[in-house]
Amino acid sequence: MKIYDKTIYKQSENIKTAIITITIFILGFVTGFLVVNEQLKIENTELQKQNQEKQEHIVELEKKVEEQQVKINEQYVELDSLRESVYIYQMYGK
């Protein structure tokens, strides 16, 4: 009877050890998965904020470019008018 009890006890301990090991592995895996998933969400949110800030900066730069283009166009019209005035003065002013 003692041999039978030792064998059953040994198998029981091996099964307990295996179940504990598998349980710890599964808990660690699930915990790691959740932590990585949460970290990726945080990084994604930060990247979206950075992207939004860059888009706002691009819009501001585009407005500045448009303002500068309007000024350039106005100056071009003034220069063209000045050229015509000089040409008319040279032709008829003397």
Sequence and secondary structure as in RCSB ss.txt:
>XXXX:A:sequence
MKIYDKTIYKQSENIKTAIITITIFILGFVTGFLVVNEQLKIENTELQKQNQEKQEHIVELEKKVEEQQVKINEQ
YVELDSLRESVYIYQMYGK
>XXXX:A:secstr
 HHHHHHHHHHHHHHHHHHHHHHHHHHHHHHHHHHHHHHHHHHHHHHHHHHHHHHHHHHHHHHHHHHHHHHHHHH
HHHHHHHHHHHHHHHHH  
